[in-house]
């Protein structure tokens, strides 16, 4: 028997099925050994030697796998195909007494029968350079986080933390928030003329171009222009006709998938990540069993494998025709800092169409799969072409512009149209235009002016913040979701409305303190350069200990100076409308370890505190203390579930707690209620069970 170790339980059934009875597939449940939960775990005086330990539930996992290893004829490691997976395999090999320099590492980019069998037939040694790249990142982040956190707790308040990637990402949000706060709107006016060719009825719109900035800045100026328009004729001065083309976007990488799914599907970064993980590991499909649908989901490469291109070509030809195939296979260019370890995210098989599984899988699995499927298919199709028209029109000295566009050939847009969002001031193309020639006189049907004000930059969303991280080289694909989610968990950032991320007062104070004492860590360029150095370790270019040493010397000096600085930072309280029922004072909103709560400003004379307003009856039992859990409401109106024992008990969740443990991994399970069914699932390993419920049951709405 051959023992094959994988990371998570979710992919076990599919891999076991493909490998067959001569193999036994078991999960490590992530790292079997890691830096200790308490203590630094890194000896800075011994070349940054890490101390790896086996803690908690991992001891049972290690004992079980060691027992299985004794019975195995061969031990292979099929953890995820990235640095983290390589390090997990390395730790497991050390704990099981396996020589990692032998051919013991299986790698596959997708959980399909062909890929898994090919990987199993071609094992390789564990790549120590990949392991060292992960060790360097882990040690660096431990040093920064472990050293910064006591400083922040001392200077600001207890239970505040800092981190190498999270802190500079937080600075992006805080800087944007301050741009918005300091923004002064400027008044301007727009003018749209509704016109028609002389003697004809077909109307179209033209937009005033008022100088280089296209802004008329006062009502008086606009009124004067309108008077001049009444005194002159509209005449066509220039007509430009052309055929234009639009090209399909590259297939998804991790960041673009996060952005597009956030924008088009309205999912959170955490939801997207969990849903994509399910598509990669495999989901149960009625009549098909457990099947993985997409390739590896943590990638920064837009490369497409030749066999996938051939698959797409065959499918497009059969379902759309030859004219939808480009003359040559499309090759998309990677960003210069892309690792290119894996190809782009794509469907494993185009034969499993989204529509064929729509009613057989969970809604979000279908929606995200369709997005990935359509984006990949479109990326391999022909350009779309258009008849485009651009017309310059003058009325006296005032220039108006109009454009029109009609489809010649829809090309890739027959499958997927990735149209960017437009601003209010974009020139809108007319759907239909009359035939215009230079010198044509036009009838003025209507003149419409509108007062507007310049707008501040938009707040980041999870999608746009992920894009900013990618563009600026902050973090890597595997860290985007974790970082964006952590900022909200730490209460440095909160949701404003459905999607906008707003920096809290706590977040601002944290950034200000870190910028004051650690200008390099908080510099985007410095962080991006550090990512490049970590990448270089992977290719054997640098010793990982030297990369850490080059950083740590300066960091240690800055840290000592920061501790010597006696100044403390206070998080401003937010006013509230709540009156203290003990002393009559107007209560304030404070930010504590477990988020925002109401407190009396007369502390310590009055120690009255209140939780956020409950919105509904009890929905379950707290998995931490056993008390009731109710639906609560944040200041912005968003709902979540929290323990009534707050602040003694800190349990809270965006999902209804099931009050039971997962039988597979022991994680606390959650409940989602639908019109006719109740789904109890594990957020960690994707175990789930479904129960039918009567339609007239008073099901608690999911927040």
C-alpha positions as CSV (number, residue, x, y, z in Angstrom):
1,X,0.0,0.0,0.0
2,X,1.2,3.5,-0.9
3,X,0.3,6.3,1.5
4,X,-0.4,9.6,-0.1
5,X,-0.7,12.7,2.0
6,X,-2.7,15.8,0.9
7,X,-3.6,19.0,2.8
8,X,-7.3,19.0,3.2
9,X,-10.2,16.6,3.6
10,X,-12.2,18.1,0.8
11,X,-10.1,16.7,-2.1
12,X,-9.6,13.3,-0.5
13,X,-12.6,11.5,-2.2
14,X,-11.6,12.6,-5.7
15,X,-7.9,11.8,-5.4
16,X,-8.6,8.4,-3.7
17,X,-11.0,7.5,-6.5
18,X,-8.5,8.3,-9.2
19,X,-5.5,6.5,-7.5
20,X,-7.5,3.4,-6.7
21,X,-7.2,0.7,-4.0
22,X,-3.4,0.4,-4.0
23,X,-3.2,3.8,-2.5
24,X,-4.5,5.3,0.8
25,X,-5.1,9.1,0.7
26,X,-5.1,10.9,4.0
27,X,-5.0,14.7,4.9
28,X,-2.4,16.5,7.0
29,X,-5.0,19.3,7.7
30,X,-2.4,21.9,6.8
31,X,0.9,22.3,8.5
32,X,1.7,19.4,10.9
33,X,4.4,21.4,12.4
34,X,4.7,25.2,12.7
35,X,6.1,28.0,14.8
36,X,4.7,27.9,18.3
37,X,1.4,29.7,19.0
38,X,3.0,31.4,22.0
39,X,6.5,32.7,22.0
40,X,8.6,34.1,19.1
41,X,9.8,30.7,17.9
42,X,12.8,32.2,16.1
43,X,16.3,32.5,17.5
44,X,17.6,35.8,16.2
45,X,21.0,35.0,17.6
46,X,21.4,31.7,15.8
47,X,20.9,32.8,12.2
48,X,17.2,33.1,12.7
49,X,16.8,29.4,13.3
50,X,13.0,28.6,13.6
51,X,11.7,26.2,16.2
52,X,8.9,24.1,14.7
53,X,6.5,22.4,17.1
54,X,3.5,20.1,16.9
55,X,0.7,21.6,18.9
56,X,-2.9,20.9,19.9
57,X,-5.0,18.8,17.6
58,X,-2.0,18.3,15.3
59,X,-0.5,15.8,17.8
60,X,-3.4,13.4,17.0
61,X,-2.9,14.0,13.3
62,X,0.8,13.2,13.5
63,X,0.2,10.1,15.7
64,X,-2.3,8.8,13.2
65,X,-0.1,9.4,10.2
66,X,2.9,8.0,11.8
67,X,1.0,4.8,12.5
68,X,-0.2,4.6,8.9
69,X,3.3,5.3,7.7
70,X,4.6,2.2,9.4
71,X,2.2,0.1,7.4
72,X,2.9,1.7,4.1
73,X,5.3,0.4,1.4
74,X,5.9,3.9,0.1
75,X,5.0,7.4,1.3
76,X,4.2,10.2,-1.2
77,X,3.3,13.9,-0.6
78,X,0.6,15.5,-2.8
79,X,0.1,18.7,-1.0
80,X,-0.9,21.9,-2.9
81,X,1.4,22.9,-5.8
82,X,2.9,26.0,-4.2
83,X,5.5,27.2,-1.6
84,X,3.1,26.5,1.2
85,X,2.3,23.0,0.0
86,X,6.0,22.3,-0.5
87,X,6.7,23.3,3.1
88,X,3.8,21.2,4.4
89,X,5.2,18.2,2.6
90,X,8.7,18.9,4.0
91,X,7.4,19.1,7.6
92,X,5.4,15.9,7.1
93,X,8.4,14.1,5.6
94,X,10.6,15.1,8.6
95,X,7.9,13.9,11.1
96,X,7.5,10.6,9.3
97,X,11.2,10.0,8.8
98,X,11.0,10.2,5.0
99,X,14.1,11.3,3.0
100,X,12.8,14.4,1.2
101,X,15.7,14.2,-1.3
102,X,14.1,11.0,-2.8
103,X,11.3,11.1,-5.4
104,X,8.5,11.5,-2.9
105,X,6.7,14.6,-4.1
106,X,3.6,14.4,-6.3
107,X,2.4,17.6,-8.1
108,X,-0.6,18.2,-10.2
109,X,-2.3,21.5,-11.2
110,X,-5.8,20.1,-11.4
111,X,-7.7,17.2,-9.7
112,X,-8.6,15.3,-12.8
113,X,-7.9,11.6,-13.4
114,X,-5.2,12.2,-16.0
115,X,-3.4,14.9,-13.9
116,X,-3.4,12.9,-10.7
117,X,-2.2,9.6,-12.3
118,X,0.5,11.5,-14.2
119,X,1.7,13.1,-11.0
120,X,1.7,9.8,-9.2
121,X,3.7,8.3,-11.9
122,X,6.3,11.1,-11.9
123,X,7.3,11.9,-8.3
124,X,10.2,14.3,-7.7
125,X,12.3,15.3,-4.6
126,X,10.9,18.0,-2.4
127,X,12.2,21.4,-3.7
128,X,14.1,22.8,-0.8
129,X,14.3,26.3,-2.4
130,X,10.5,26.4,-2.4
131,X,10.6,25.4,1.2
132,X,13.1,28.0,2.1
133,X,11.1,30.7,0.3
134,X,8.1,29.8,2.5
135,X,10.3,29.6,5.7
136,X,11.7,33.1,4.9
137,X,8.2,34.5,4.6
138,X,6.9,32.7,7.7
139,X,9.9,33.8,9.8
140,X,9.8,37.4,8.5
141,X,6.1,37.8,9.2
142,X,6.5,36.3,12.7
143,X,9.4,38.7,13.5
144,X,7.4,41.7,12.3
145,X,4.1,40.7,13.8
146,X,5.5,39.4,17.1
147,X,7.6,42.5,17.7
148,X,5.1,45.1,16.5
149,X,2.1,43.8,18.5
150,X,3.5,44.5,22.0
151,X,4.4,48.0,20.9
152,X,0.9,48.7,19.5
153,X,-0.7,47.3,22.6
154,X,1.5,49.5,24.8
155,X,1.0,52.7,22.7
156,X,-2.7,52.3,21.7
157,X,-4.7,49.7,23.5
158,X,-4.7,46.0,24.3
159,X,-5.4,43.4,21.6
160,X,-4.1,45.4,18.7
161,X,-1.7,43.8,16.2
162,X,0.5,44.7,13.3
163,X,1.9,42.7,10.4
164,X,4.2,43.2,7.4
165,X,1.6,42.9,4.7
166,X,-1.6,43.8,6.6
167,X,-0.2,47.1,7.9
168,X,0.9,48.5,4.5
169,X,-2.4,47.3,3.0
170,X,-4.2,49.1,5.8
171,X,-2.3,52.3,5.0
172,X,-3.8,52.2,1.5
173,X,-7.3,52.2,3.0
174,X,-6.4,54.9,5.5
175,X,-4.8,57.1,2.9
176,X,-7.8,56.8,0.7
177,X,-10.2,57.6,3.6
178,X,-8.2,60.8,4.3
179,X,-8.3,61.8,0.6
180,X,-12.1,61.5,0.9
181,X,-12.2,63.5,4.1
182,X,-10.0,66.3,2.8
183,X,-11.7,66.4,-0.6
184,X,-13.3,69.7,-1.6
185,X,-15.9,69.3,-4.3
186,X,-15.8,71.7,-7.3
187,X,-18.9,72.8,-9.1
188,X,-19.1,72.3,-12.9
189,X,-21.8,72.1,-15.6
190,X,-22.4,69.8,-18.5
191,X,-24.3,70.5,-21.7
192,X,-25.9,67.9,-23.9
193,X,-27.5,68.8,-27.2
194,X,-30.2,66.7,-28.8
195,X,-29.8,67.0,-32.6
196,X,-31.1,65.7,-35.9
197,X,-29.9,66.0,-39.4
198,X,-31.7,68.9,-41.2
199,X,-35.2,67.8,-42.1
200,X,-34.9,64.4,-40.5
201,X,-36.6,62.9,-37.4
202,X,-33.8,60.6,-36.2
203,X,-32.3,62.2,-33.1
204,X,-28.9,61.7,-31.5
205,X,-27.0,63.4,-28.6
206,X,-23.8,65.4,-28.7
207,X,-21.7,66.5,-25.7
208,X,-20.1,69.9,-25.2
209,X,-16.3,69.9,-25.0
210,X,-15.4,73.0,-23.0
211,X,-11.7,73.4,-23.2
212,X,-9.0,70.9,-22.2
213,X,-10.6,70.0,-18.9
214,X,-14.1,69.7,-20.4
215,X,-15.5,71.7,-17.4
216,X,-17.7,74.7,-17.3
217,X,-17.2,76.0,-13.8
218,X,-20.1,78.3,-13.1
219,X,-23.8,78.8,-13.9
220,X,-23.1,82.2,-15.4
221,X,-20.6,80.8,-17.8
222,X,-23.0,78.0,-18.8
223,X,-25.9,80.4,-19.3
224,X,-23.7,82.5,-21.6
225,X,-22.8,79.5,-23.6
226,X,-26.5,78.5,-24.0
227,X,-27.3,82.0,-25.3
228,X,-24.6,81.7,-27.9
229,X,-26.0,78.3,-28.9
230,X,-29.3,79.9,-29.6
231,X,-27.7,82.4,-31.9
232,X,-25.7,79.9,-34.1
233,X,-26.3,76.8,-36.2
234,X,-25.0,73.4,-35.4
235,X,-22.7,72.2,-38.3
236,X,-20.8,68.9,-38.8
237,X,-17.1,69.8,-39.1
238,X,-15.3,66.4,-39.0
239,X,-16.5,62.8,-39.5
240,X,-14.2,59.9,-38.8
241,X,-15.3,56.4,-39.7
242,X,-13.3,53.4,-38.7
243,X,-13.4,49.7,-37.9
244,X,-12.3,49.1,-34.3
245,X,-11.6,45.9,-32.5
246,X,-11.8,44.8,-28.9
247,X,-9.8,41.9,-27.5
248,X,-10.8,39.4,-24.9
249,X,-9.3,39.5,-21.4
250,X,-6.8,36.9,-20.3
251,X,-8.2,34.0,-18.3
252,X,-8.4,34.5,-14.6
253,X,-5.5,34.7,-12.1
254,X,-6.3,34.8,-8.4
255,X,-6.5,38.6,-8.2
256,X,-8.6,39.1,-11.3
257,X,-11.0,36.3,-10.2
258,X,-11.4,38.1,-6.8
259,X,-12.0,41.4,-8.6
260,X,-14.5,40.1,-11.2
261,X,-16.4,37.9,-8.8
262,X,-16.7,40.7,-6.3
263,X,-17.9,43.1,-8.9
264,X,-20.2,40.8,-10.9
265,X,-21.4,38.4,-8.3
266,X,-21.4,40.6,-5.2
267,X,-19.5,38.0,-3.1
268,X,-17.0,38.8,-0.4
269,X,-13.3,37.9,-0.7
270,X,-13.8,35.2,1.8
271,X,-16.8,33.8,0.0
272,X,-15.0,33.8,-3.3
273,X,-12.0,32.1,-1.8
274,X,-14.1,29.3,-0.2
275,X,-16.2,28.8,-3.3
276,X,-13.2,28.6,-5.5
277,X,-11.5,26.1,-3.2
278,X,-14.6,23.9,-3.5
279,X,-14.4,24.1,-7.3
280,X,-10.8,23.1,-7.2
281,X,-11.0,20.3,-4.6
282,X,-14.2,18.9,-5.9
283,X,-17.9,19.1,-5.2
284,X,-20.7,16.5,-5.2
285,X,-22.7,16.7,-8.5
286,X,-25.9,14.6,-8.8
287,X,-25.3,11.7,-11.2
288,X,-21.6,12.4,-11.5
289,X,-20.2,12.0,-7.9
290,X,-17.5,14.2,-6.5
291,X,-15.7,16.1,-9.3
292,X,-13.1,18.9,-9.3
293,X,-14.1,21.5,-11.9
294,X,-11.2,24.0,-12.1
295,X,-7.5,24.1,-12.1
296,X,-5.4,25.4,-9.1
297,X,-6.9,28.7,-7.9
298,X,-3.8,30.4,-6.4
299,X,-1.8,31.6,-9.4
300,X,-0.4,34.9,-10.8
301,X,0.1,33.5,-14.3
302,X,-2.1,33.9,-17.4
303,X,-0.3,31.1,-19.2
304,X,-2.6,28.4,-20.7
305,X,-1.3,24.9,-21.3
306,X,-1.2,23.7,-25.0
307,X,-3.7,20.8,-24.3
308,X,-6.1,23.3,-22.8
309,X,-5.8,25.6,-25.8
310,X,-6.5,22.6,-28.1
311,X,-9.5,21.7,-25.9
312,X,-10.9,25.2,-26.3
313,X,-10.2,25.3,-30.0
314,X,-12.1,22.1,-30.6
315,X,-15.1,23.3,-28.4
316,X,-15.3,26.7,-30.1
317,X,-15.2,25.2,-33.6
318,X,-17.9,22.7,-32.7
319,X,-20.2,25.1,-30.9
320,X,-19.6,28.5,-32.5
321,X,-17.9,27.8,-35.9
322,X,-14.5,28.6,-37.5
323,X,-15.0,32.3,-37.6
324,X,-14.9,32.5,-33.8
325,X,-11.4,31.0,-33.8
326,X,-8.5,33.5,-33.9
327,X,-5.8,32.9,-36.7
328,X,-3.3,31.8,-34.1
329,X,-3.6,30.6,-30.5
330,X,-3.7,33.5,-28.0
331,X,-0.7,34.1,-25.8
332,X,-1.2,36.5,-22.9
333,X,1.7,38.3,-21.3
334,X,2.4,37.9,-17.6
335,X,3.3,40.8,-15.4
336,X,7.1,41.0,-14.9
337,X,6.9,39.9,-11.3
338,X,4.6,36.9,-11.9
339,X,6.0,33.6,-10.6
340,X,4.4,31.6,-13.4
341,X,4.4,28.5,-11.3
342,X,1.0,27.4,-12.5
343,X,-1.2,28.2,-15.5
344,X,-4.3,30.4,-15.3
345,X,-7.5,29.4,-13.6
346,X,-9.7,27.6,-16.1
347,X,-12.2,24.7,-16.3
348,X,-10.7,21.3,-16.3
349,X,-13.2,20.1,-19.0
350,X,-15.3,22.3,-21.3
351,X,-17.7,19.4,-21.6
352,X,-19.0,20.1,-18.1
353,X,-20.8,23.3,-19.0
354,X,-22.2,25.6,-16.3
355,X,-25.8,25.0,-17.4
356,X,-25.4,21.2,-17.2
357,X,-24.7,21.5,-13.4
358,X,-26.8,24.6,-12.6
359,X,-29.5,22.7,-10.7
360,X,-27.1,20.2,-9.2
361,X,-24.7,22.4,-7.2
362,X,-24.9,25.3,-4.7
363,X,-25.8,28.6,-6.3
364,X,-22.4,30.2,-5.7
365,X,-20.5,27.2,-7.0
366,X,-22.5,27.5,-10.2
367,X,-22.1,31.3,-10.5
368,X,-18.3,31.3,-10.0
369,X,-17.8,28.3,-12.2
370,X,-19.8,30.0,-15.0
371,X,-17.6,33.1,-14.6
372,X,-14.4,31.1,-14.8
373,X,-15.7,28.9,-17.6
374,X,-16.9,31.9,-19.8
375,X,-13.9,34.0,-19.2
376,X,-11.5,31.2,-20.2
377,X,-13.6,30.2,-23.3
378,X,-13.8,33.9,-24.4
379,X,-10.0,34.3,-23.9
380,X,-9.5,31.8,-26.7
381,X,-11.9,33.3,-29.2
382,X,-11.7,35.9,-32.0
383,X,-11.8,39.7,-31.5
384,X,-15.1,41.6,-31.7
385,X,-15.2,44.2,-34.4
386,X,-17.3,47.4,-34.8
387,X,-18.1,50.1,-37.2
388,X,-17.2,53.2,-35.2
389,X,-18.1,56.8,-35.9
390,X,-16.6,59.9,-34.3
391,X,-18.1,63.3,-35.2
392,X,-17.0,66.8,-34.3
393,X,-19.8,69.4,-34.4
394,X,-19.5,73.1,-34.0
395,X,-22.1,75.7,-32.9
396,X,-20.2,79.0,-33.3
397,X,-17.0,78.5,-31.4
398,X,-18.3,75.7,-29.2
399,X,-17.3,72.2,-30.0
400,X,-19.6,69.2,-29.5
401,X,-18.6,65.6,-29.8
402,X,-20.7,62.5,-30.6
403,X,-19.8,58.9,-31.2
404,X,-21.6,55.9,-32.5
405,X,-20.8,52.2,-32.7
406,X,-22.4,49.2,-34.3
407,X,-21.4,45.6,-34.1
408,X,-19.9,44.0,-37.2
409,X,-18.9,40.7,-35.5
410,X,-19.5,39.8,-31.9
411,X,-16.5,37.5,-31.5
412,X,-15.7,36.7,-27.9
413,X,-18.5,38.9,-26.6
414,X,-20.9,36.1,-27.7
415,X,-19.6,34.4,-24.5
416,X,-18.2,37.0,-22.1
417,X,-18.3,40.8,-22.3
418,X,-15.9,42.4,-19.9
419,X,-17.0,46.0,-20.2
420,X,-15.2,48.3,-17.7
421,X,-17.3,50.6,-15.5
422,X,-17.8,54.1,-16.9
423,X,-17.7,57.4,-15.1
424,X,-20.5,60.0,-15.2
425,X,-18.4,62.1,-17.6
426,X,-17.6,59.4,-20.2
427,X,-18.9,60.2,-23.7
428,X,-21.7,57.8,-24.3
429,X,-21.9,56.2,-27.7
430,X,-25.2,56.6,-29.5
431,X,-26.7,53.2,-30.4
432,X,-28.0,54.5,-33.8
433,X,-26.6,57.4,-35.8
434,X,-27.8,59.0,-39.1
435,X,-25.4,59.1,-42.0
436,X,-23.4,62.3,-41.4
437,X,-21.0,64.1,-43.7
438,X,-18.8,67.2,-43.2
439,X,-20.8,70.4,-43.8
440,X,-24.2,68.9,-42.8
441,X,-26.4,71.3,-40.9
442,X,-28.2,70.0,-37.9
443,X,-31.5,70.9,-36.2
444,X,-31.3,71.6,-32.5
445,X,-34.1,69.7,-30.7
446,X,-33.1,70.3,-27.2
447,X,-30.3,71.7,-25.0
448,X,-29.9,70.2,-21.5
449,X,-27.5,71.6,-18.9
450,X,-26.8,70.0,-15.5
451,X,-25.0,71.2,-12.4
452,X,-22.5,68.6,-11.1
453,X,-19.7,68.4,-8.5
454,X,-16.4,66.7,-8.8
455,X,-16.4,63.5,-6.7
456,X,-13.8,62.2,-4.2
457,X,-12.0,59.0,-5.0
458,X,-14.2,56.0,-4.3
459,X,-13.5,53.9,-1.2
460,X,-11.8,50.6,-1.8
461,X,-13.9,47.5,-2.0
462,X,-12.5,44.1,-1.4
463,X,-12.2,43.7,-5.1
464,X,-10.4,47.0,-5.8
465,X,-8.2,46.6,-2.7
466,X,-7.1,43.2,-4.0
467,X,-6.3,44.9,-7.4
468,X,-4.3,47.6,-5.6
469,X,-2.3,45.0,-3.7
470,X,-1.5,43.2,-6.9
471,X,-0.6,46.4,-8.8
472,X,1.7,47.6,-6.1
473,X,3.3,44.2,-5.4
474,X,2.0,43.8,-1.9
475,X,1.6,40.2,-0.9
476,X,1.1,37.3,-3.3
477,X,-2.0,35.4,-4.6
478,X,-2.3,33.2,-1.5
479,X,-2.3,36.2,0.9
480,X,-4.8,38.5,-0.8
481,X,-8.0,37.2,0.8
482,X,-6.4,36.5,4.1
483,X,-5.1,40.1,4.4
484,X,-8.3,41.8,3.3
485,X,-10.4,39.7,5.7
486,X,-7.9,40.2,8.6
487,X,-8.2,44.0,8.3
488,X,-12.0,43.7,9.0
489,X,-11.6,41.1,11.7
490,X,-9.2,43.4,13.5
491,X,-11.7,46.2,13.2
492,X,-9.2,48.4,11.4
493,X,-11.6,48.5,8.5
494,X,-15.4,48.2,8.3
495,X,-18.0,47.9,5.6
496,X,-19.8,51.1,4.6
497,X,-22.9,50.0,2.9
498,X,-22.7,46.7,1.0
499,X,-19.1,46.8,-0.4
500,X,-17.1,50.0,0.5
501,X,-14.3,49.6,3.0
502,X,-13.9,52.4,5.4
503,X,-11.0,52.9,7.7
504,X,-12.0,53.0,11.4
505,X,-10.5,55.5,13.9
506,X,-8.6,52.5,15.3
507,X,-7.2,51.8,11.9
508,X,-6.0,55.4,11.4
509,X,-4.3,55.5,14.8
510,X,-2.5,52.2,14.0
511,X,-1.2,53.5,10.7
512,X,-0.1,56.9,12.1
513,X,1.9,55.2,14.8
514,X,3.6,52.7,12.4
515,X,4.4,55.4,9.9
516,X,6.0,57.5,12.6
517,X,8.3,54.8,13.7
518,X,8.6,52.4,10.8
519,X,8.6,54.4,7.6
520,X,10.2,51.5,5.6
521,X,7.8,48.8,6.6
522,X,4.9,51.2,5.8
523,X,6.3,52.1,2.4
524,X,4.7,50.3,-0.6
525,X,7.9,50.2,-2.6
526,X,9.8,48.7,0.3
527,X,7.2,46.0,0.7
528,X,7.1,45.2,-3.0
529,X,10.9,45.0,-3.0
530,X,10.8,42.5,-0.1
531,X,8.4,40.4,-2.0
532,X,10.9,40.3,-4.9
533,X,13.6,39.2,-2.5
534,X,11.4,36.4,-1.1
535,X,10.7,35.3,-4.7
536,X,14.4,35.2,-5.5
537,X,14.9,32.6,-2.7
538,X,12.6,30.3,-4.6
539,X,15.0,30.2,-7.5
540,X,18.1,29.7,-5.4
541,X,19.3,33.3,-5.9
542,X,19.6,34.2,-2.2
543,X,20.0,32.5,1.2
544,X,16.9,33.0,3.1
545,X,18.7,33.8,6.4
546,X,20.6,36.6,4.7
547,X,17.4,38.2,3.4
548,X,16.0,38.2,7.0
549,X,19.3,39.5,8.4
550,X,19.4,42.4,6.0
551,X,16.0,43.5,7.1
552,X,16.2,42.7,10.8
553,X,19.1,45.0,11.8
554,X,17.3,48.2,10.8
555,X,14.0,47.0,12.1
556,X,15.4,46.2,15.6
557,X,16.8,49.7,15.9
558,X,13.5,51.3,14.9
559,X,11.7,49.1,17.4
560,X,13.9,50.1,20.3
561,X,13.5,53.7,19.5
562,X,9.7,53.3,19.3
563,X,9.6,51.7,22.7
564,X,11.6,54.6,24.2
565,X,9.2,57.1,22.8
566,X,6.9,57.8,25.7
567,X,4.0,59.2,23.6
568,X,0.8,57.2,23.5
569,X,-1.9,57.2,20.9
570,X,-5.6,57.4,21.8
571,X,-8.5,56.1,19.6
572,X,-11.2,58.8,19.4
573,X,-14.6,57.8,20.7
574,X,-17.5,58.0,18.3
575,X,-20.7,59.8,19.5
576,X,-24.0,57.9,19.7
577,X,-27.6,58.7,20.4
578,X,-27.8,56.2,23.3
579,X,-28.4,57.6,26.8
580,X,-26.7,55.8,29.7
581,X,-29.5,54.3,31.8
582,X,-27.3,54.5,34.9
583,X,-26.1,58.1,35.0
584,X,-27.9,59.8,32.1
585,X,-24.8,60.7,30.0
586,X,-24.8,60.4,26.2
587,X,-22.9,57.2,25.5
588,X,-20.1,56.8,23.1
589,X,-19.0,54.1,20.7
590,X,-15.7,52.5,21.6
591,X,-13.7,49.9,19.8
592,X,-12.5,47.0,21.8
593,X,-11.1,43.5,21.3
594,X,-14.4,42.2,19.9
595,X,-15.4,45.2,17.9
596,X,-17.5,48.2,18.7
597,X,-19.7,48.6,21.8
598,X,-21.5,51.4,23.7
599,X,-19.8,52.7,26.8
600,X,-20.5,55.5,29.3
601,X,-18.1,58.5,28.9
602,X,-18.0,58.9,32.7
603,X,-15.8,55.8,33.2
604,X,-14.5,54.9,35.8
605,X,-17.3,56.6,37.8
606,X,-19.8,54.9,35.7
607,X,-18.8,51.5,34.1
608,X,-22.0,51.0,32.1
609,X,-21.5,49.3,28.7
610,X,-24.0,47.9,26.2
611,X,-23.8,45.6,23.2
612,X,-25.1,46.6,19.8
613,X,-28.9,46.5,19.3
614,X,-30.3,43.0,18.9
615,X,-32.5,42.7,15.9
616,X,-34.1,39.2,16.3
617,X,-34.8,36.4,18.7
618,X,-32.3,33.7,19.6
619,X,-31.1,31.7,16.5
620,X,-28.8,29.1,18.1
621,X,-26.3,28.2,20.9
622,X,-22.9,29.7,21.3
623,X,-20.2,27.1,20.5
624,X,-17.8,28.8,23.0
625,X,-19.9,29.1,26.1
626,X,-23.3,27.5,25.4
627,X,-25.4,30.7,25.9
628,X,-27.9,31.9,23.3
629,X,-26.8,33.5,20.0
630,X,-28.9,36.2,18.5
631,X,-28.8,38.3,15.4
632,X,-27.2,41.7,16.0
633,X,-27.0,44.9,14.1
634,X,-23.9,47.0,13.4
635,X,-24.0,50.8,13.3
636,X,-24.2,50.7,9.5
637,X,-27.1,48.3,9.6
638,X,-25.3,45.1,8.6
639,X,-26.4,42.0,10.5
640,X,-24.3,39.4,12.2
641,X,-24.7,36.7,14.9
642,X,-23.2,37.2,18.4
643,X,-23.3,35.6,21.8
644,X,-25.6,37.3,24.4
645,X,-22.8,36.8,26.9
646,X,-20.8,39.6,25.3
647,X,-18.4,41.1,26.5
648,X,-17.5,38.1,28.7
649,X,-17.8,35.8,25.6
650,X,-16.5,37.1,22.3
651,X,-18.2,34.7,19.9
652,X,-19.5,36.3,16.7
653,X,-20.1,35.1,13.2
654,X,-21.7,36.3,9.9
655,X,-23.3,32.8,9.7
656,X,-25.8,31.1,12.1
657,X,-23.9,28.7,14.4
658,X,-25.2,25.1,14.1
659,X,-24.2,24.3,17.7
660,X,-22.4,21.1,16.6
661,X,-18.9,20.1,15.5
662,X,-18.0,18.8,12.1
663,X,-17.7,15.0,12.2
664,X,-14.7,15.2,9.8
665,X,-12.5,17.8,11.2
666,X,-14.0,19.0,14.5
667,X,-14.7,22.6,13.3
668,X,-17.8,24.5,14.5
669,X,-20.4,24.1,11.8
670,X,-22.7,26.8,10.4
671,X,-26.3,26.8,9.1
672,X,-27.8,28.4,6.1
673,X,-31.6,28.3,5.7
674,X,-33.4,28.4,2.4
675,X,-37.1,28.3,1.5
676,X,-37.3,24.5,1.4
677,X,-34.0,23.2,3.0
678,X,-31.6,23.6,5.8
679,X,-27.9,23.2,5.0
680,X,-25.5,22.5,7.8
681,X,-21.9,22.8,6.6
682,X,-18.3,23.0,7.8
683,X,-16.5,26.3,6.7
684,X,-13.1,24.5,7.0
685,X,-13.4,21.2,5.1
686,X,-16.7,21.6,3.1
687,X,-18.5,18.7,4.9
688,X,-22.3,19.4,4.6
689,X,-25.6,17.9,5.1
690,X,-29.1,19.0,3.9
691,X,-32.4,18.6,5.6
692,X,-35.8,19.4,4.0
693,X,-38.0,21.9,5.8
694,X,-41.6,23.0,5.4
695,X,-42.0,26.2,3.4
696,X,-44.1,27.8,6.1
697,X,-41.4,27.5,8.7
698,X,-40.2,30.8,10.1
699,X,-36.7,30.5,8.7
700,X,-34.1,33.0,9.9
701,X,-32.9,35.2,7.0
702,X,-29.3,34.9,6.2
703,X,-27.5,38.1,6.9
